[in-house]
Amino acid sequence: MTTRGYEIARWLMATLPSPGDVSADLRLTPDQIEFLADLYRLDGSRYVHRRASLSGAKGIGKSPLAAMIALAEFAGPYAPPAPLVQVAALSEEQANSTVYSMILELVRANDRRVASKLGIDDGRGRLFLHGRAGKLEAVTSAAGSHEGERTSFAILDECHLWTARNGGASLARTIRRNVSKSGGRTLELSNAPELGLGSVAEATEADVAAGKPGILFAARRPSRLPDPEMSDAELLALLDEVYGDAPWVDTSRMLAEVRDPSVPWGEAVRFYFNSPAGGSSVLVEPAHWDALASPGDIADGSRIALGYDGSYSQDGTALVAVTEDGRLSLELLVERDANDAPDWTVPRQLVNETVADVFARFDVVRLLADPYHWRDEIAAWAREYGEEIVLELPTNSIRRFGPAVDRFLAALAAGRLSHNGDHDLRRHVLNARLLRGRGSAADDGHALYTLEKPGPRRLIDAAVASVLAYEALATTAPPEPEREPMVAWR
């Protein structure tokens, strides 16, 4: 395969000033040149990649490079006859800052030298080409207003913030449809995504991991996951790995930001080490959850407690067991599949059979169940297994469920929980977000939290069931120790 990337790199360095000092000539770094080589790689006369994602740590130079690429797509040696280049963002303020503001700075620097050389009209809020069709503009998340445009190249800025809730996911889909009409391409810029948020950046990484074709993914990441217990020297070495191709970055200053107590560790990992991590509102950090894993299942006959979170049709349904030493086990998970019929509901017979099987295999001391949609079944279980064993705990009550979440968080932090590494349990637990309850606090005055999904189809039912199971265990009296037989004295 051949590439136009090296020619594009030479054109950029011969045409544009340095973003850091517009009085100096542009010099691209080796990583930037190699990214251009990959971005413009050809298979015959077609580009290999229709989508590209550039994930980088804060300050590494994603926006300046994207601004250069936008100008190459607009007025470079291989720009189409009538280019429509868009810089997309969630808000007008964001769209007109970062990448687009960098484009304007490069075009207008040195008495508009680049604008004059390339024949660019920069005086009407958008960039146009003198004497021929062409436009470079900033656009926002009003996705419907852009449907049908024949975009030749689009930059999707800060995609780690683009979600279904804020319209970012819809905008990304619209832009991708538009570029497909003209054989165009997209370039996503992001910091490492917050795991479980459901952002466009997270979805793209999942697409790459699944081996979907036509996607270029570039991310410089550390050789191992940073940990707050590491020494400054260890963290600085990892920062040097991440920023090794950006000599303008003072990694010692970045280390000070990492150590700032006001910066949540998950944010530090994502923004400065460019490693995906949970956000400040996650139930548990991925690395901590993974550290709690150990192989093996719960032995039959073990003394356990159960947590049950059921659904009617839309969400998942989960049954989780926990042993006296805090080992969690996912005993049942039912989720609606995308191919299921519209009238699909949770198979209640399967749930009843699983509950019966678990009670037969283990010594169940308590089952706490969210009663929503399952009151009849819970009442039947109570009649079958004992009203003192099967109890309701409504998870929509912050007064009832909040202390259970608090207890589970403390157990996680102290390492009193473990699991066998089940993929589905991990997915639900990492999806779970902490939602602060309104007007409710624990006895010591601290805020109470419940759990919520980070977005549609980001299910958390097994996480909720885990909290219920641990609460069931913690609120059950431990077994009385066996007493030595009494000796009769005569």
Buried (B, 14 or more C-beta within 10 A) or exposed (E): EEBBBBBBBBBBBEBBBBBEEBEEEBEBBEBBBBBBBBBBBEEEEEBBBBBBBBBBBBBBBBBBBBBBBBBBBBBBEEBBEEBBBBBBBBEEEBBBBBBBBBBBBBBBBEEEBBBEEBEBBBEEEEBBBEEEEBBBBBBBBEBEEBEEBBBBBBBBBBBBBBBBEBBBBBBBEBBBBBBBEBEBBBBBBBBBBBBBBBBBBBBBBEBBEEEEEEBBBBBBBBEEBBBEEBEEEEBBBBBBBBBBBBEEBEBEEBBEBBEEEEBBBBBBBBBBBBBBBBBEBBBBBBBBBBEBEEEEEBEEEBBBBBBBBBBEEEBBBBBBBBBBEBBBBBBBBBBBEEEEEEEEEBEBEEBBEBBEEBBEBBEBBBBBBBBBBBEEBBBBBBEEBEEEBBBBBEBEEBEBBBBBBBBBBEBBEEEEBBBBBBEBBBBBBBBBBBBEBEEBEEEEEEBBBBBBBBBEBBBBBBBBBBBBBBBBBBBBEEEEEEEEEEEEEE
